[in-house]
């Protein structure tokens, strides 16, 4: 249920071309590929996600989160994503 809440928020706000969420209890790894990240630095991208998930982080539903946030162009160039 928590994963679908996270997914719905990200899809509504960022219109991602790729979204992958992994969860191990309250620890999450979230991969988002969105054109809306164009022109933004890493910190700005992370701040956008933190704002979307702020209430879940504050309540402890999300204890730890790791982000991988890319534009579609960056995603294509990043060989680390070849297996996803």
C-alpha atoms as an extended CHARMM CRD file, in Angstrom:
* protein
*
        84  EXT
         1         1  UNK       CA              0.0000000000        0.0000000000        0.0000000000  PROA      1               0.0000000000
         2         2  UNK       CA              2.7690000000        2.4610000000        0.8870000000  PROA      2               0.0000000000
         3         3  UNK       CA              4.5240000000        1.7310000000       -2.3840000000  PROA      3               0.0000000000
         4         4  UNK       CA              1.3900000000        2.5330000000       -4.3920000000  PROA      4               0.0000000000
         5         5  UNK       CA              0.9700000000        5.8050000000       -2.4640000000  PROA      5               0.0000000000
         6         6  UNK       CA              4.5360000000        6.7890000000       -3.3220000000  PROA      6               0.0000000000
         7         7  UNK       CA              4.0760000000        5.7430000000       -6.9410000000  PROA      7               0.0000000000
         8         8  UNK       CA              0.8280000000        7.6880000000       -7.3420000000  PROA      8               0.0000000000
         9         9  UNK       CA              2.3550000000       10.8780000000       -5.9430000000  PROA      9               0.0000000000
        10        10  UNK       CA              5.4160000000       10.6700000000       -8.1560000000  PROA      10              0.0000000000
        11        11  UNK       CA              3.3790000000        9.8680000000      -11.2830000000  PROA      11              0.0000000000
        12        12  UNK       CA              0.9950000000       12.7680000000      -10.6450000000  PROA      12              0.0000000000
        13        13  UNK       CA              3.7380000000       15.3220000000      -10.0060000000  PROA      13              0.0000000000
        14        14  UNK       CA              6.5860000000       14.2890000000      -12.3090000000  PROA      14              0.0000000000
        15        15  UNK       CA              5.0100000000       12.2980000000      -15.1750000000  PROA      15              0.0000000000
        16        16  UNK       CA              7.9650000000        9.9060000000      -15.2600000000  PROA      16              0.0000000000
        17        17  UNK       CA              8.9320000000        7.9070000000      -18.3240000000  PROA      17              0.0000000000
        18        18  UNK       CA             10.3810000000        5.2990000000      -15.9610000000  PROA      18              0.0000000000
        19        19  UNK       CA              9.6200000000        4.6540000000      -12.2940000000  PROA      19              0.0000000000
        20        20  UNK       CA             10.9890000000        1.8480000000      -10.1560000000  PROA      20              0.0000000000
        21        21  UNK       CA             10.4830000000        1.5200000000       -6.4020000000  PROA      21              0.0000000000
        22        22  UNK       CA             12.1840000000       -1.0730000000       -4.2210000000  PROA      22              0.0000000000
        23        23  UNK       CA             11.2590000000       -1.5280000000       -0.5860000000  PROA      23              0.0000000000
        24        24  UNK       CA             12.7210000000       -3.3830000000        2.3480000000  PROA      24              0.0000000000
        25        25  UNK       CA             10.2480000000       -2.4380000000        5.0480000000  PROA      25              0.0000000000
        26        26  UNK       CA             10.6260000000        1.3020000000        5.6470000000  PROA      26              0.0000000000
        27        27  UNK       CA             13.7730000000        1.6060000000        3.4980000000  PROA      27              0.0000000000
        28        28  UNK       CA             13.1970000000        2.5990000000       -0.1170000000  PROA      28              0.0000000000
        29        29  UNK       CA             15.1760000000        2.9660000000       -3.3220000000  PROA      29              0.0000000000
        30        30  UNK       CA             13.3370000000        5.0980000000       -5.8380000000  PROA      30              0.0000000000
        31        31  UNK       CA             14.4280000000        5.4750000000       -9.4580000000  PROA      31              0.0000000000
        32        32  UNK       CA             12.6700000000        8.2100000000      -11.4130000000  PROA      32              0.0000000000
        33        33  UNK       CA             13.2920000000        9.2470000000      -15.0080000000  PROA      33              0.0000000000
        34        34  UNK       CA             11.4740000000       12.4460000000      -15.8870000000  PROA      34              0.0000000000
        35        35  UNK       CA             11.8840000000       15.2810000000      -18.3570000000  PROA      35              0.0000000000
        36        36  UNK       CA             10.8660000000       17.6150000000      -15.5180000000  PROA      36              0.0000000000
        37        37  UNK       CA             14.3840000000       17.1960000000      -14.0580000000  PROA      37              0.0000000000
        38        38  UNK       CA             15.9590000000       18.9680000000      -17.0400000000  PROA      38              0.0000000000
        39        39  UNK       CA             18.0620000000       21.9240000000      -15.9260000000  PROA      39              0.0000000000
        40        40  UNK       CA             17.9600000000       20.9100000000      -12.2530000000  PROA      40              0.0000000000
        41        41  UNK       CA             20.9120000000       19.9000000000      -10.1540000000  PROA      41              0.0000000000
        42        42  UNK       CA             20.8690000000       16.7170000000       -8.0950000000  PROA      42              0.0000000000
        43        43  UNK       CA             20.0170000000       18.5740000000       -4.8840000000  PROA      43              0.0000000000
        44        44  UNK       CA             17.0460000000       20.3130000000       -6.5040000000  PROA      44              0.0000000000
        45        45  UNK       CA             15.7310000000       16.9890000000       -7.7770000000  PROA      45              0.0000000000
        46        46  UNK       CA             16.0540000000       15.3870000000       -4.3560000000  PROA      46              0.0000000000
        47        47  UNK       CA             14.3270000000       18.3410000000       -2.7180000000  PROA      47              0.0000000000
        48        48  UNK       CA             11.3520000000       17.8870000000       -5.0460000000  PROA      48              0.0000000000
        49        49  UNK       CA             11.0160000000       14.2260000000       -4.0580000000  PROA      49              0.0000000000
        50        50  UNK       CA             11.4790000000       14.9910000000       -0.3660000000  PROA      50              0.0000000000
        51        51  UNK       CA              8.6900000000       17.5730000000       -0.5900000000  PROA      51              0.0000000000
        52        52  UNK       CA              6.3800000000       15.0020000000       -2.2270000000  PROA      52              0.0000000000
        53        53  UNK       CA              7.0980000000       12.4390000000        0.4900000000  PROA      53              0.0000000000
        54        54  UNK       CA              7.5590000000       14.7820000000        3.4570000000  PROA      54              0.0000000000
        55        55  UNK       CA              4.5830000000       13.5360000000        5.4670000000  PROA      55              0.0000000000
        56        56  UNK       CA              5.5840000000        9.8830000000        4.9750000000  PROA      56              0.0000000000
        57        57  UNK       CA              9.1370000000       10.6230000000        6.0600000000  PROA      57              0.0000000000
        58        58  UNK       CA              7.9770000000       12.6420000000        9.0800000000  PROA      58              0.0000000000
        59        59  UNK       CA              5.5780000000        9.8960000000       10.2010000000  PROA      59              0.0000000000
        60        60  UNK       CA              8.2830000000        7.2230000000        9.9440000000  PROA      60              0.0000000000
        61        61  UNK       CA              6.5270000000        5.3040000000        7.1690000000  PROA      61              0.0000000000
        62        62  UNK       CA              9.6630000000        6.0080000000        5.1820000000  PROA      62              0.0000000000
        63        63  UNK       CA             12.6990000000        5.6820000000        7.4170000000  PROA      63              0.0000000000
        64        64  UNK       CA             15.3930000000        5.8670000000        4.7360000000  PROA      64              0.0000000000
        65        65  UNK       CA             15.2790000000        6.6120000000        1.0380000000  PROA      65              0.0000000000
        66        66  UNK       CA             17.8120000000        6.5060000000       -1.7690000000  PROA      66              0.0000000000
        67        67  UNK       CA             17.0520000000        8.3330000000       -4.9840000000  PROA      67              0.0000000000
        68        68  UNK       CA             18.2910000000        7.8640000000       -8.5270000000  PROA      68              0.0000000000
        69        69  UNK       CA             16.8340000000       10.7970000000      -10.4590000000  PROA      69              0.0000000000
        70        70  UNK       CA             17.5570000000       11.2580000000      -14.1580000000  PROA      70              0.0000000000
        71        71  UNK       CA             16.2870000000       12.9540000000      -17.2840000000  PROA      71              0.0000000000
        72        72  UNK       CA             15.5440000000       10.5710000000      -20.1700000000  PROA      72              0.0000000000
        73        73  UNK       CA             18.8030000000       11.6120000000      -21.8690000000  PROA      73              0.0000000000
        74        74  UNK       CA             20.8320000000       10.9590000000      -18.7030000000  PROA      74              0.0000000000
        75        75  UNK       CA             19.1010000000        7.6220000000      -18.2540000000  PROA      75              0.0000000000
        76        76  UNK       CA             20.0680000000        6.4950000000      -21.7480000000  PROA      76              0.0000000000
        77        77  UNK       CA             23.7040000000        7.5020000000      -21.1990000000  PROA      77              0.0000000000
        78        78  UNK       CA             24.0090000000        5.8990000000      -17.7730000000  PROA      78              0.0000000000
        79        79  UNK       CA             25.1940000000        2.3400000000      -18.3140000000  PROA      79              0.0000000000
        80        80  UNK       CA             24.3410000000        1.3920000000      -14.7290000000  PROA      80              0.0000000000
        81        81  UNK       CA             20.7030000000        1.1140000000      -15.7800000000  PROA      81              0.0000000000
        82        82  UNK       CA             21.2990000000       -1.4590000000      -18.4990000000  PROA      82              0.0000000000
        83        83  UNK       CA             19.8120000000       -4.2670000000      -16.4310000000  PROA      83              0.0000000000
        84        84  UNK       CA             16.6600000000       -2.5090000000      -15.2480000000  PROA      84              0.0000000000
